[in-house]
Amino acid sequence: MARRHQADPDAPHVVICGAGFGGLSAIERLTRAGMRVTLVDGHLYSTFQPLLYQVATAGLNPGDVAYPAGGFARRHGAIFRRGELAVIDPASRRITLVNGLELGYDYLIVATGVSASYYGIKGAAEHTFGLYTRTDALVLRDHLMAGFERLSVDSGDLAITVVGGGATGVELAGTLAELRGTVLGATFSDVDPSRVHVRLVEMAPSLLGPFDETLREYARVQLVKRGVDIRLNTRIAEVTAEHVLLADAEKLPSDITVWAAGVAASGAVAGWGLPQGKGGRIVVGPDLRVQGQDRIFAAGDIAVNPDDPTPQLAQPAIQMGRHAAAQIVRLQRELATEPFAYHDKGILATIGRRSAVVQPAGRLRWLRLRGTLAWLAWFALHLVYLLGGRNRVSTLVNLAFRYVAWGHGGSVIVGDEPGDPRRQPGPAGSAVGQPCDGP
């Protein structure tokens, strides 16, 4: 357990906006150096984004992937304030939150994360489900379960489209394909599973672009075996409540469309007066200080160094948060800052039960893992990075039940009936407009 550090009331004050991977990873280094730290976030909890798709597909409880932000801050000697960043005033070193609260700072770390990017596609924001927040996952889960239930009382099929062939899209499509058999078999045994159609649409010529070609092909084959309809080299022109319209004029039926095709900064970032680069992300220099600022840092997905961009993944965010904290300590000691260098630890993705791909980095970069061994590695790594012992135990039990007991009469974690089955969550249901939300 981390020790609490009682800071001197006159010690420098660091405000961290965002309780995601980047923000949380910065706290301990700062409090150990004797600084006062305030963590700000729009939610009372930090969300473990990599497992949101398990919540959406009824394998995990929402509490399994959430950890109290205030509790984490207190354990490390910081304090927590709930709020969303509205204004940054570098001249007076103050920020203002949407709720009107003002906070002074000596140093500021912006680690607010990003939200969905729809690339200007007509209807995408209005008629697709996101998977970037805990709320997104719950809304999607309830619509999926309601869709399965409707099959038992109505005629017709259920078409589910996942847009985006990255890790999130592949993991969600594979789990949905397995869900089709387990849920219907255990709960709605009178429904023919073939009435549920899972489709994965990707604009690129392959899935899992950053992975080795052999692992990309393995993932594709595994999805096909699970009955997923994969559409590569496919551009979307428009999304409606009932269809996905492709650029070649083909109209695909889609009752539930999930957007996992990319991320960008929320519109609120433009009001902070900081330089923005590709995707609206905040432009930083080599040491992660915001361009043109001496006391403001940015870390995680929201930050981009145009000369040395990093992947928008958990590990870069964690390392950036730690580096930003270390540079603040150096500045306070009147030492020169050091450039950030990302230490790649590899990438991994799961396709479904006993099927995953792992591509290590460093000395093991030649190694390519797939199948059961890769799946066990994926399972173990996610348990390690989850916050809280209760969450780890609960996740271990629920995922073990999902992948061991399912197919033998297992059930799912259910929620409420959606109030309006055609109401799709737009920007208000995702991280858009919630700039202080972490992953």
PASEFI-771194 format. One record per atom (N, C-alpha, C): residue in three letters; x, y, z. Coordinates in steps of 0.02 Angstrom, whole numbers, plus 50000, padded with zeros to 5 digits. Layout:
REM PASEFI-771194
ALAXYZ
...
END
This chain:
REM PASEFI-771194
MET500424994050000
MET500005000050000
MET500445006250000
ALA500245011249960
ALA500635017349956
ALA500585021350021
ARG501115024750038
ARG501125028850098
ARG500845035750082
ARG500515038750130
ARG500275045550123
ARG500845050350138
HIS500865055750100
HIS501395060650109
HIS501065067250128
GLN501235069850187
GLN500945076150210
GLN501375081850182
ALA501095085650134
ALA501475090950102
ALA501475097250144
ASP502005101050137
ASP502055107550170
ASP501545112250138
PRO501175115950178
PRO500675120550149
PRO500965125650101
ASP501615127050107
ASP501945131850062
ASP502295128350003
ALA502215121849998
ALA502535118149943
ALA502195119849877
PRO502545119049821
PRO502245120349756
PRO501615116149746
HIS501125119149713
HIS500485115849702
HIS500425113549629
VAL500325107149620
VAL500235104349553
VAL499515102049545
VAL499185104449493
VAL498505102249477
VAL498535097449418
ILE498225091749426
ILE498205086749373
ILE497475086049350
CYS497345087449288
CYS496665086849262
CYS496605080449222
GLY496235075649249
GLY496135069249216
GLY496355063449259
ALA495895059049276
ALA496045053249319
ALA496105046949278
GLY496425047549221
GLY496565041649180
GLY497265039049193
PHE497525035149146
PHE498195032249155
PHE498725037649165
GLY498715042849123
GLY499215048049126
GLY499185051949191
GLY498585054149210
GLY498515058149270
GLY498695054449333
LEU498435048349341
LEU498575044549402
LEU499315042749409
SER499635041349353
SER500335039249357
SER500805044949378
ALA500565051149375
ALA500985056849393
ALA500975058349468
ILE500465056149503
ILE500345058449571
ILE500895056449620
GLU501075050049622
GLU501535047749674
GLU502215051149671
ARG502475052049611
ARG503135055249604
ARG503125062349633
LEU502575065749622
LEU502515072649645
LEU502445073149721
THR502015068849750
THR501915069149822
THR502535066749859
ARG502905062049831
ARG503525059749862
ARG504045065349864
ALA503985069949815
ALA504455075549813
ALA504225081249858
GLY503675080149896
GLY503445085049944
GLY502975090349916
MET502715089249856
MET502275094249825
MET501545093049843
ARG501165098349843
ARG500445097849852
ARG500135096149784
VAL499695091249784
VAL499405088949721
VAL498645088849727
THR498305091549677
THR497585091249672
THR497405087749607
LEU497015082449612
LEU496775078749554
LEU496065080949538
VAL495945082649475
VAL495285085149453
VAL495025080449399
ASP494395078549406
ASP494085074349354
ASP493325075349356
GLY493015074449299
GLY492295075249294
GLY491905069549325
HIS492225063949339
HIS491905058249371
HIS492225056949439
LEU491865053349481
LEU492135051549546
LEU492585045449543
TYR492665042649484
TYR493045036449477
TYR493495036749416
SER493995032549416
SER494435031549358
SER494215025049324
THR494165025249258
THR493925019549220
THR494495015849186
PHE494485009249191
PHE494985005149156
PHE494715003649086
GLN494875007949039
GLN494585007648972
GLN494705001048935
PRO495284997748941
PRO495394991748902
PRO494874986248912
LEU494514986348968
LEU494014981048981
LEU493294983548976
LEU493194989448948
LEU492514991948940
LEU492094987448895
TYR492414984448845
TYR492024980148800
TYR491754974048837
GLN492094971948891
GLN491844966348931
GLN491224968448971
VAL491194974748992
VAL490594977249024
VAL490034977648973
ALA490194980148913
ALA489694980948860
ALA489394974348838
THR489784969048843
THR489544962448822
THR489344958048881
ALA489214961248938
ALA488914958048997
ALA489354952849030
GLY490014953549024
GLY490464949049058
GLY490724951649124
LEU490744958249131
LEU490984961449192
LEU490464966349218
ASN490464967349284
ASN490064972649314
ASN490414979349302
PRO490034984749296
PRO490344991249286
PRO490824993149342
GLY490694990849403
GLY491144992349458
GLY491804988849453
ASP491844983549413
ASP492474979949405
ASP493004984149370
VAL492794988949330
VAL493264992949291
VAL493305000149315
ALA493015001549373
ALA493025008249401
ALA493355008249470
TYR493755013449483
TYR494085013949548
TYR494005021149573
PRO493825022149637
PRO493715028949662
PRO494315033449654
ALA494225038849617
ALA494785043449606
ALA495005046849670
GLY494515048549712
GLY494685051649776
GLY495075047149822
GLY494895040749821
GLY495255035849862
GLY495965035049840
PHE496075034849773
PHE496755034249747
PHE497165040449766
ALA496865046349757
ALA497225052449774
ALA497415052649847
ARG496945050849891
ARG497075051149963
ARG497635046249983
ARG497635040249953
ARG498155035349970
ARG498845037949954
HIS498885042349905
HIS499545044849884
HIS499675051949908
GLY499265054349956
GLY499395060849985
GLY499145066749945
ALA498705065649896
ALA498425071049857
ALA497695072149877
ILE497385077249850
ILE496675078349861
ILE496315078049795
PHE495655076849797
PHE495265076149736
PHE494715081449735
ARG494605084349676
ARG494055088949664
ARG493695086849601
ARG493035086149607
ARG492645084249548
ARG492475090349506
GLY492605089949442
GLY492445095549399
GLY492735094549329
GLU492495098649283
GLU492725098349214
GLU493075104849196
LEU493645104249166
LEU494055110049150
LEU493695114549099
ALA493655121049115
ALA493325125849070
ALA493815131149044
VAL494235133949089
VAL494675139449070
VAL495365138449101
ILE495885139849062
ILE496565140049088
ILE496835147049080
ASP497085150049134
ASP497375156749132
ASP498105156249152
PRO498555155249102
PRO499265154349118
PRO499575160449152
ALA499325166449138
ALA499615172449166
ALA499535172649242
SER498945170849266
SER498815170849338
SER498905163949369
ARG499065159049328
ARG499155152049350
ARG498535149649386
ARG497975150149352
ARG497335147949381
ARG496935144349328
ILE496545139349351
ILE496065136249307
ILE495375137149336
THR494875137149292
THR494185137549314
THR493815131449288
LEU493425128249332
LEU493035122449313
LEU492345124549291
VAL492005120049258
VAL491335121449233
VAL490865123349290
ASN490965120449349
ASN490545121949406
ASN490725128449441
GLY491205132149413
GLY491395138649440
GLY491975138549488
LEU492185132649511
LEU492745132149557
LEU493395134349524
GLU493785138549559
GLU494425140849534
GLU494985137649575
LEU495515135649541
LEU496085132649574
LEU496725136049549
GLY497135138149596
GLY497785140749577
GLY498285135049571
TYR498805136049531
TYR499305130849521
TYR499995133949512
ASP500495130149530
ASP501175131849511
ASP501365128049447
TYR501095121949442
TYR501175118049381
TYR500515114549366
LEU500385113549302
LEU499765110449280
LEU499925104749232
ILE499605098949244
ILE499655093249198
ILE498965091949169
VAL498905092449104
VAL498275091049070
VAL498315083949042
ALA497895079549069
ALA497885072549049
ALA497165070149043
THR496785073849004
THR496055072949002
THR495815067548956
GLY496265064548917
GLY496035059348871
GLY495685062148810
VAL495415057748770
VAL495085059648707
VAL494405056148702
SER494055057448648
SER493405054348636
SER493375052248563
ALA492795050148541
ALA492715047348475
ALA492825052648420
SER493135050548365
SER493215054648306
SER492795051648250
TYR492335055548223
TYR491875052848172
TYR492075054748102
TYR492625058448095
TYR492905060048029
TYR492395063347982
GLY491915066948010
GLY491435070447969
GLY490915066047935
ILE490865059747955
ILE490395055147923
ILE489685056747947
LYS489255057847900
LYS488565059847915
LYS488215054547957
GLY487905056748012
GLY487505052348054
GLY487895048148103
ALA488565048148100
ALA488955043848144
ALA488885045848217
ALA488905052248231
ALA488855054548301
ALA488165053148330
GLU487645053548288
GLU486965052848312
GLU486735045648316
HIS487005041248275
HIS486725034548269
HIS487215028848284
THR487745030348319
THR488205025048339
THR488315025248414
PHE488525019548441
PHE488705018948511
PHE489455019648518
GLY489675023548567
GLY490385023948582
GLY490575018748633
LEU491225018248646
LEU491465013648697
LEU492085016648730
TYR491985022748756
TYR492545026448785
TYR492445027948858
THR491825027248883
THR491695028548954
THR491275022848982
ARG491245022749049
ARG490845017649083
ARG490105018249063
THR489865024449055
THR489175025449034
THR489055022548964
ASP489535023748918
ASP489485020848851
ASP489385013348854
ALA489785010048896
ALA489765002748900
ALA489085000348926
LEU488815003748976
LEU488175001749005
LEU487605002648955
VAL487615008248919
VAL487095009448869
VAL487125004148814
LEU487715002648791
LEU487794997548739
LEU487564990748764
ARG487764988948826
ARG487554982548854
ARG486794981848856
ASP486454987048879
ASP485724986648885
ASP485394986048816
HIS485664989348766
HIS485384988848699
HIS485514981848669
LEU486104979148682
LEU486254972448657
LEU485784967248689
MET485714967548754
MET485274962748788
MET484544963448765
ALA484334969748756
ALA483644970848732
ALA483564968248661
GLY484084968948621
GLY484064966348553
GLY483994958748551
PHE484374955348594
PHE484314948148598
PHE483614946048621
GLU483344949748669
GLU482684948048695
GLU482144948848641
ARG482204954148600
ARG481704955348548
ARG481674949648498
LEU482224946348488
LEU482224940748441
LEU481764935148464
SER481654934548529
SER481234929148554
SER480484930648547
VAL480314936848533
VAL479604938648527
VAL479424941548459
ASP479924943648421
ASP479794946748355
ASP480134942748300
SER479894943548240
SER480234940548182
SER480804945048160
GLY481194942848113
GLY481754946848089
GLY482404945048124
ASP482934948348103
ASP483604947048128
ASP483874953048167
LEU484444952048199
LEU484794957448233
LEU485474958348201
ALA485594964148172
ALA486224965648139
ALA486634970448181
ILE487254968348198
ILE487704972448238
ILE488314974048196
THR488474980548190
THR489054982648152
THR489564985948198
VAL490174983648195
VAL490724986748232
VAL491164990348181
VAL491254996848190
VAL491665000748144
VAL492355001848173
GLY492864999448140
GLY493545000148163
GLY493874993548177
GLY494424992048142
GLY494764985648149
GLY495384985848192
GLY495404990548240
GLY495954990548288
GLY495814985648344
ALA496194986248398
ALA496124981348453
ALA495414981548482
THR495134987448493
THR494464987848523
THR493944984648478
GLY493974986148413
GLY493494983348367
GLY493544975848361
VAL494154973348357
VAL494254966048352
VAL494024962548415
GLU494194965248473
GLU494004962048537
GLU493244962148545
LEU492924967648527
LEU492204968048534
LEU491854963448484
ALA492064963348422
ALA491754959048372
ALA491814951648390
GLY492414949648413
GLY492504942748432
GLY492084940648491
THR492024945048540
THR491624943548599
THR490884943348582
LEU490664947948538
LEU489964947948517
LEU489794941548480
ALA490254939148439
ALA490124932848403
ALA490044927048450
GLU490454926848504
GLU490384921548553
GLU489754922548596
LEU489594928848609
LEU489004930448649
LEU488374927948614
ARG488374928348549
ARG487804926148509
ARG487594919048527
GLY488084914648534
GLY487914907748549
GLY487764906548623
THR488174909648668
THR488094908248739
THR487464911348768
VAL487314917648750
VAL486724920948779
VAL486094917848752
LEU486064916948687
LEU485454914248658
LEU485344907048681
GLY485894903248686
GLY485824896248706
GLY485604895548778
ALA485844899948823
ALA485684899348893
ALA485054902948914
THR484894908448880
THR484334912648901
THR483744912548853
PHE483884912548789
PHE483354912548738
PHE483464906648692
SER483374900748719
SER483534894648682
SER483094893548621
ASP482524897048617
ASP482084896248560
ASP482294900348500
VAL482814904548508
VAL483044908948454
VAL483634905748419
ASP483604905548353
ASP484144902948312
ASP484714907948312
PRO485324906048336
PRO485884910748337
PRO486064913648270
SER485874910248215
SER486034912848149
SER485654919248133
ARG485174920948175
ARG484794927148164
ARG485174933348190
VAL485724932148223
VAL486154937648246
VAL486764938148199
HIS486854943948170
HIS487394944948121
HIS487884950048149
VAL488514948148154
VAL489044952548179
VAL489504954348121
ARG489584960748110
ARG489984963148054
ARG490524967848080
LEU491134967348051
LEU491684971748069
LEU491914975448006
VAL491884982048007
VAL492054986147949
VAL492694989947963
GLU493174989347918
GLU493824992647925
GLU494024995847859
MET494255002047862
MET494445005647802
MET495115003247774
ALA495565000847817
ALA496224998647796
ALA496184991647764
PRO496724989447732
PRO496724982747700
PRO496794976947748
SER496924978347814
SER496994972947862
SER496764975247931
LEU496654970447975
LEU496484971948044
LEU497124972848085
LEU497064975948143
LEU497624976548190
LEU498254979048156
GLY498214984948125
GLY498754987748086
GLY499444987548116
PRO499544989148181
PRO500214989348209
PRO500534982448219
PHE500144977148212
PHE500404970348226
PHE500764967448165
ASP501154962348179
ASP501494958548126
ASP500974955248080
GLU501154954448018
GLU500674951847968
GLU500404944947988
THR500814940648017
THR500584933948036
THR500054934448091
LEU500124939148137
LEU499634939948190
LEU498994943148164
ARG499054947748117
ARG498464950748087
ARG498044945448051
GLU498394941048015
GLU498024935847979
GLU497714930848027
TYR498064929348082
TYR497784924748132
TYR497144927648160
ALA497154934048177
ALA496554937248204
ALA495984937048154
ARG496124938348092
ARG495604938248041
ARG495294931248035
VAL495714926148034
VAL495464919248028
VAL495044917448088
GLN495264919348148
GLN494894917748209
GLN494204921148210
LEU494174927148186
LEU493524930648183
LEU493054927248133
VAL493334925348076
VAL492934921948025
VAL492664915348052
LYS493084911748089
LYS492854905448119
LYS492284906548168
ARG492274912348199
ARG491734913948246
ARG491114916748212
GLY491154917348146
GLY490574919548109
GLY490524927048098
VAL491074930648107
VAL491064937948096
VAL491154939448022
ASP490724943747996
ASP490774946047927
ASP491264951947925
ILE491854950947896
ILE492374956047896
ILE492384959747829
ARG492344966247832
ARG492364970447772
ARG492984974947776
LEU493514973247739
LEU494124977147735
LEU494104981747675
ASN494544986747675
ASN494564991747620
ASN493864994647609
THR493514995947662
THR492824998147657
THR492735004947691
ARG492485009647652
ARG492365016447678
ARG491615017447691
ILE491465020747745
ILE490765022147763
ILE490605029347743
ALA490035030147710
ALA489815036747689
ALA489315039847736
GLU488885035647767
GLU488365038247811
GLU488115032747857
VAL487895034747916
VAL487595030047963
VAL486895032647981
THR486405028147977
THR485725029847997
THR485525025348056
ALA484915026048080
ALA484695022048136
ALA484635014648118
GLU484565013148054
GLU484455006248034
GLU484945003547982
HIS485395007947957
HIS485845005747904
HIS486535009047911
VAL487025005747880
VAL487685008747869
VAL487765009147794
LEU487845015247768
LEU487905016247696
LEU488645016747678
LEU488865012547632
LEU489565012447612
LEU489695017247555
ALA490335018847545
ALA490525023647494
ALA490355021047424
ASP490315014447415
ASP490155011647350
ASP489395010847340
ALA489005014047385
ALA488275014347382
ALA487935008147409
GLU488305003147433
GLU487994997347464
GLU487684999247531
LYS487084996847545
LYS486734998347606
LYS486714992147650
LEU487044992447708
LEU487074986747754
LEU486574987847811
PRO486134983047823
PRO485684983647881
PRO486084983547946
SER485904987947992
SER486264988148056
SER485804990848110
ASP485594986448155
ASP485164988548210
ASP485564991848265
ILE486184989548276
ILE486634992448326
ILE487314993548292
THR487534999748291
THR488175001448261
THR488635004248314
VAL489215001148323
VAL489695003248374
VAL490295006548340
TRP490475012448364
TRP491025016248333
TRP491665015148372
ALA492145011948341
ALA492805010748372
ALA493355012348322
ALA493235017748282
ALA493655019048224
ALA494165024548234
GLY494205027448292
GLY494705032648301
GLY494505037548356
VAL494995041448377
VAL494865046148432
VAL495135053048414
ALA494885058148449
ALA495105064948441
ALA494955068748506
ALA495245074548513
ALA495105078648572
ALA494395081248568
SER494095082348626
SER493415085048628
SER493425092348607
GLY492845094848588
GLY492795101648566
GLY492975106748619
ALA492905104748683
ALA493055109348738
ALA493785111448740
VAL494235107348713
VAL494955108848715
VAL495105115348680
ALA494735116948627
ALA494855123048590
ALA494775129348633
GLY494395128848686
GLY494285134548730
GLY494815135448783
TRP495315131148785
TRP495825131648837
TRP496415136148817
GLY496435138148754
GLY496955142748732
GLY497635139448723
LEU497655132948715
LEU498275129348705
LEU498345127248632
PRO498955126848605
PRO499035124848534
PRO498795117748522
GLN498445116748466
GLN498175110248449
GLN498465107748383
GLY498575101148381
GLY498845098048322
GLY498335093248291
LYS498575087848263
LYS498145083048230
LYS497635080148278
GLY497005079948255
GLY496475077348296
GLY496305081848355
GLY496525088148354
GLY496385092648408
GLY496795091548471
ARG497285087048467
ARG497695085548526
ARG498165091448541
ILE498365092048605
ILE498775097648627
ILE499505096448607
VAL499805101348576
VAL500495100748551
VAL500995101848608
VAL501435097048617
VAL501945097548669
VAL502645097148638
GLY503135099348677
GLY503825098748656
GLY504135092248680
PRO504785091448671
PRO505115085148690
PRO505035083248763
ASP505005088348808
ASP504955086848880
ASP504235086448904
LEU503745086848858
LEU503025086348870
LEU502725092848896
ARG503115098248897
ARG502815104748911
ARG502425107048850
VAL501845109948863
VAL501435112448808
VAL501815117848770
GLN501775117648705
GLN502135122448664
GLN501965129648685
GLY502495133448700
GLY502405140348720
GLY502265141348794
GLN502265135948834
GLN502125136448905
GLN502695133548946
ASP502845136849003
ASP503385134549046
ASP503145130049103
ARG502505130849122
ARG502265127349182
ARG501655122949167
ILE501495121949105
ILE500925117649087
ILE501185111749046
PHE501015105749070
PHE501205099549036
PHE500575096149010
ALA500655091848961
ALA500095087548937
ALA500355080448931
ALA499935075648949
ALA500145068648948
ALA499575064148926
GLY499755058448899
GLY499245053648877
GLY498995055148807
ASP498395052548792
ASP498115053148725
ASP498015060348703
ILE497895064948750
ILE497755071848733
ILE498375075448707
ALA498965072748720
ALA499595076148703
ALA499895073148639
VAL500205077448599
VAL500555075048539
VAL501175079348527
ASN501735075948518
ASN502345079148495
ASN502405077848421
PRO502285082848378
PRO502285081648305
PRO502935078548280
ASP503485079748314
ASP504125077048292
ASP504255069948317
ASP503875067748367
ASP503965061048395
ASP503315058548424
PRO502815057248383
PRO502155055048409
PRO502195048148440
THR501785046948491
THR501765040448524
THR501085037248512
PRO501035030648517
PRO500395027248509
PRO499905029448563
GLN499265029548546
GLN498755031448595
GLN498525025148632
LEU498955022948677
LEU498845016848715
LEU498975018248789
ALA498835013348832
ALA498915014248903
ALA499645015348923
GLN500095011248897
GLN500795011748917
GLN501115018548902
PRO501025021248842
PRO501295028048831
PRO501005033148879
ALA500355032648894
ALA500045037348940
ALA500355036849010
ILE500455030749033
ILE500755029649099
ILE501465032649101
GLN501855031249051
GLN502545033649049
GLN502565041249042
MET502105044049004
MET502085051348996
MET501905054849061
GLY501425051949097
GLY501235054849162
GLY501815054949210
ARG502175049449213
ARG502755049049258
ARG503295053949236
HIS503395054549171
HIS503915059049146
HIS503745066249161
ALA503105068149150
ALA502905075049165
ALA503025076649238
ALA502855071949283
ALA502965073049354
ALA503715073849369
ALA504125069649338
ALA504845070049349
ALA505135076749326
GLN504865079449272
GLN505115085849246
GLN504915091549292
ILE504325091149321
ILE504115096249369
ILE504585096249430
VAL504765090349453
VAL505235089749509
VAL505905092749489
ARG506125091449429
ARG506765094249405
ARG506735101849401
LEU506195104449375
LEU506125111749371
LEU506135114949440
GLN505805111749487
GLN505785114549555
GLN506475114449587
ARG506895109749565
ARG507585109349591
ARG508075113349548
GLU507785117249501
GLU508185121449456
GLU508655117449412
LEU508415111749390
LEU508785107549343
LEU508455107849274
ALA508845106449223
ALA508575106449155
ALA508125100449145
THR507605101249105
THR507155095749091
THR507475090849041
GLU507185084849039
GLU507435079648994
GLU506895077748944
PRO507085075848883
PRO506585073948833
PRO506265067248850
PHE505635066548831
PHE505275060248843
PHE505475055148791
ALA505595049048814
ALA505745043448769
ALA505285037648787
TYR504875035648739
TYR504405030248752
TYR504755023548748
HIS504675019448801
HIS504965012748802
HIS504415007748784
ASP504425005548723
ASP503905001048697
ASP503934994348734
LYS503374992248762
LYS503344985848797
LYS502944980648758
GLY502754982348697
GLY502384977648656
GLY501644979148653
ILE501294975348612
ILE500574976248603
ILE500224969448604
LEU499594969548622
LEU499214963348626
LEU498474964748616
ALA498124959648594
ALA497394960148584
ALA497104953148589
THR496484952848614
THR496144946448618
THR495584946048567
ILE495464940148542
ILE494924939048493
ILE494334935748526
GLY494464931648576
GLY493924928048610
GLY494214922848656
ARG493814918048673
ARG494024912848720
ARG494624909048693
ARG495164908948732
ARG495784905448716
ARG496074907648649
SER495984913948631
SER496244916448568
SER496454923748576
ALA497094925048567
ALA497354931848572
ALA498004932248533
VAL498254938248525
VAL498904939348492
VAL499324943848536
VAL499964942248542
VAL500434946248582
VAL501064947348542
GLN501274953648538
GLN501884955448502
GLN502334959348550
PRO502804956048583
PRO503244959448630
PRO503714964348595
ALA504044968448635
ALA504544973148609
ALA505204971848644
GLY505694975848629
GLY506354975148661
GLY506704968848640
ARG507004965448689
ARG507394959448674
ARG506974953748647
LEU506324953948661
LEU505884948648638
LEU505474950748577
ARG505704955948542
ARG505304958448486
ARG505234953448429
TRP505644948348429
TRP505594943148377
TRP505034938248392
LEU504784938248454
LEU504304933248476
LEU503594935148453
ARG503224930148430
ARG502524931148410
ARG502104925848446
LEU501654928048490
LEU501234923448526
LEU500514923848501
ARG500194918148498
ARG499484917948478
ARG499164911948509
GLY498504911948513
GLY498144906248541
GLY498084906648616
THR498074900848649
THR497944900348720
THR498484903948762
LEU499124902848746
LEU499654906048784
LEU499604913548782
ALA499464916248723
ALA499384923448715
ALA498774925948754
TRP498244921948753
TRP497634923848789
TRP497764924048865
LEU498134919248891
LEU498304919248962
LEU498744925248980
ALA499204927048935
ALA499624932948947
ALA499194939248948
TRP498714939748902
TRP498254945548900
TRP497864945848965
PHE497604940248986
PHE497204939749047
PHE497604942149107
ALA498214939649115
ALA498634941249173
ALA498834948649173
LEU499014951349115
LEU499224958249111
LEU498674963049131
HIS498064961649109
HIS497504966049126
HIS497354965849200
LEU497424960049230
LEU497314959649303
LEU497844963649341
VAL498454963649317
VAL498994967249350
VAL498864974749349
TYR498624977349293
TYR498544984649287
TYR497884987249314
LEU497424982849332
LEU496804985149364
LEU496954988149432
LEU496604993449449
LEU496694996549515
LEU496234993249566
GLY496504991549624
GLY496094988949679
GLY496064981449682
GLY496194978749741
GLY496174971449750
GLY495474968649739
ARG494954972149761
ARG494274969749750
ARG494124969249676
ASN494334974249638
ASN494214974049566
ASN494574968249533
ARG495184966849556
ARG495564961349526
ARG495214954649540
VAL495004953749602
VAL494674947349619
VAL494014946649581
SER493614951949580
SER492974951749546
SER493064950449472
THR493554953849441
THR493684952849370
THR493924945749356
LEU494364943149399
LEU494604936349391
LEU494034931449393
VAL493574932249441
VAL493014927749448
VAL492544928249388
ASN492364934449368
ASN491884935349314
ASN492164933149247
LEU492794934749233
LEU493074932649168
LEU493204925149167
ALA493404922349224
ALA493494915049227
ALA492824911649214
PHE492294914349244
PHE491624911549233
PHE491424912249160
ARG491564918049131
ARG491384919149061
ARG491714914049015
TYR492354913049024
TYR492724909048975
TYR492784901648994
VAL492594899849056
VAL492624892849076
VAL491924889849080
ALA491464893349113
ALA490804890549124
ALA490324891549066
TRP490444896849026
TRP489984898048972
TRP489984892148923
GLY489414890948895
GLY489324885148853
GLY489074879248893
HIS489044880148960
HIS488794874849004
HIS488224877549047
GLY487834881949018
GLY487254884649053
GLY487394890949092
GLY487954894449077
GLY488114900649111
GLY487644906249091
SER487664911749129
SER487234917349115
SER487654923649106
VAL487314929349099
VAL487664935649088
VAL487444940649141
ILE487824946149146
ILE487664951549191
ILE487194956249154
VAL486584956849177
VAL486084960749140
VAL485954967449174
GLY485634971949136
GLY485474978549163
GLY484744980149152
ASP484614986449132
ASP483934988749123
ASP483734988749050
GLU483084988649039
GLU482824989248971
GLU482914996448949
PRO483224997548890
PRO483315004448866
PRO482635007948859
GLY482605014248879
GLY481975017948874
GLY481735018748803
ASP482205019848757
ASP482035020648686
ASP482545016648646
PRO482355010848619
PRO482835006548585
PRO483165009748524
ARG482885015248499
ARG483185018548441
ARG483595024548460
ARG483625026048525
ARG484005031848547
ARG484745029948552
GLN485145033048511
GLN485855031548510
GLN486235036948548
PRO486755035148586
PRO487125040248623
PRO487595044148578
GLY487495050548572
GLY487935054848534
GLY488475057648580
PRO488705063748566
PRO489245066648606
PRO489095067148680
ALA488455068148698
ALA488305068648769
ALA488375062148806
GLY488375056548770
GLY488435050048801
GLY489135047348800
SER489595051148770
SER490285048948769
SER490715053948806
ALA491365053848793
ALA491805058348829
ALA491775065448802
VAL491445066548745
VAL491385073248718
VAL491015077648767
GLY491285083548780
GLY490975088048827
GLY491145086448899
GLN491575081548910
GLN491795079748978
GLN492555079748980
PRO492855085748971
PRO493575086148959
PRO494005083849016
CYS493745083249076
CYS494175081049131
CYS494085073649146
ASP493745070049102
ASP493655062949113
ASP494275059249090
GLY494515054649132
GLY495055050349111
GLY494775044349074
PRO495225039649053
PRO494995033849018
PRO494515029649059
END
